Amino acid sequence: MQNTKLLLTSFTFVGLLALAGCSFPGVYKIDIQQGNVVTQDMIDQLRPGMTRRQVRFIMGNPLLADTFHADRWDYLYSLQPGGGERQQERISVIFNANDQLVSLSGDFMPGVSRDEAIMGKDSGTTVTEPTQNGQQPKPEKPVKPGSLLDQIQKDVDKVETVPVPTPEPLDTSPQ
């Protein structure tokens, strides 16, 4: 009798421990972000010949500054959505002996956007195929005067465009 109680108690204890390690469905799991957030806009601002100070101003402090490779800075960013698969991005910035930017390597390249991919968003571009059987899409009906859509269109038509001021280029002379 006593052995049965001990066996039942130990099985219950082991079962509770196993259950504590399981994840329950419907429980909210947070997104885990680690490292430096690097965007395509940051990469597009980098130019060959920039100093370390200029690169640090644009990109922030590097996550890894290796003592054995003093001319290389590494920026890592990882995102693990709650319960999802971890995504990681990496960029290495390489300098020459004069502390000027020479090259980039990694997942980001100038002019190639990957911001939407790392954040799990769609790029917003859609491709429409031509209609079959000669059917043309129906033209939109004109809006009724005085309706909300008409008022919005009038407000949009009244907007004046203002040129965006361009900043002065950064001084690339070594300091």
N, C-alpha and C positions, 0 to 999 in steps of 0.2 A: 504494500500500500504506500509506504513511504517512498519507495523507488518510483512509483507511478507519479506521485505528486512532484517529486524532484524533476522527473523527465518532462512532465507537462509544464512546469514552471520554466525550465530551461528552453523548451521549444517556444513558449510564449515570448520570452525575453529575446531570443534570436530572431523571431518573427517581427517583433517591434523594431529591433535594430535594422533589419532589412527594409522594413517599410519606411523608416525614417530617411533612408538614403534614396528612396524613389522620388521622382517628381510627380506631383499630382496634376492631372489635366485641369486646365482653366486657371492655373496660378500664373500671375503676371511675372514675367522675367524681364529684367531691365536690359537695355542695350549697353554693351561694354565697348567704350572707345579708349584706345591707348595710343600714345605717341603724338607726333606732330601732325596737325591737320594741314595737308598740302593740297592746294587746288590748282586747276589748270591756269587760272589767272596769275597765280604766283609764278608758275613756270614760264609763262609768256612774258613776264617782266624781266626775266634774267637775260643778260647780254654778255657775250664774251668780253673779257677785259675788266669786268666789275671787281671791286676789291672785296675782301672778306666782310668788311663793315657793311657794304651795300647789300651783299647777299644775306647777311644776318638781319638787316632791316626788312627785307622782303620776306624771307622764309622763316625767320625766328631762329632761336638757338637750335643747333643740331642735336638729335637724340643721341647719336654716336659720334664722338671725335676720337678716333683711334690714335694712340701714341705711336704705333708702328707705321701708320700712314697719315702723317700730319697734313698732307696735302688733300685729304679727302674728308668730306662731311657726309654723314648718312642721316636721312630723314625717313622714319618709318611711321606708318599709320595703320592701325588695324581696327576693324569694326566687327563686332559680333552681335547681330540683332538677337533679341531675347529668344532663345531656343533655336536660333538659326545657325547657319554655317559661317565661320569666321572668314572675313575678307581682309586681305592685307595689300598695302601699296608701299612701294619703296622707291626712293630717289637718292642717288649719290651725286654730290657736287664735287668736282675736282679742280684744284687750283694749281698754278705753276709755282716756281721758286720766288716769283715777285708778288705772291699772294693775289694773283688775278685769276678770275674764273676762266677755265679752259674748256671744260666739257661737262655734260650731264649724262647720267646713265640711270636706267631703272624703268619703272612702269609709266611715268609721265614723260612725254616728249613735247617740245614746243609745237603748238598748233593742233594737237590731237587731244580732244576733250574726252576725259574719263570720269568727270565729276558725277554724272548721273549714274554711272555703273557702280561706283563705290557706295553711293548713298542708296542704291536700290531703286532709283527712279527711272522712268522711261524718258528718253531724250526728247519726246514730244513730236518727232518727225513721223509722219505717216505717208505711206505710199498707196495711192489709189490706182487700181487697175482700170483699164478702159472698159466701158460698159459693153455688154454683149448684145447681140441682135439689133444693133443700131439704135438702142434706146438712149436718149439724151437725158441728163438730169433736168428736173423741173426748175425753171427759174423762180427766184424768190418773189413773193408777192410784195408790192409796194406797201409801205406802212401807212396807216390811216393818219391824216393830219390831226394833231392835237393829242395823239396817243403817247404813252410813255416811251416807246421806241423812237418816235419822231422827235421827242424832246431830247433824248440821249444823243441822237444823231446830230441835232442842231448844236448841242453843247460840244460835241467832238469836232464839228466843223469850225467852231469859233476859236478853238485852241490855236495859239500861235507858237511856232517852233522857235526855240532859242538855242543858239549854238552852245555847245559844251566847251568851257575853257580847257585848253590843253596845258598841262603843267610843263615847266621847263625841264629839259632832259637832265639826268643826274650827271654830275661831274665824274668822269671816268679817269681823271688823272690820279696817279698814286699819291697818297698823302704821307 
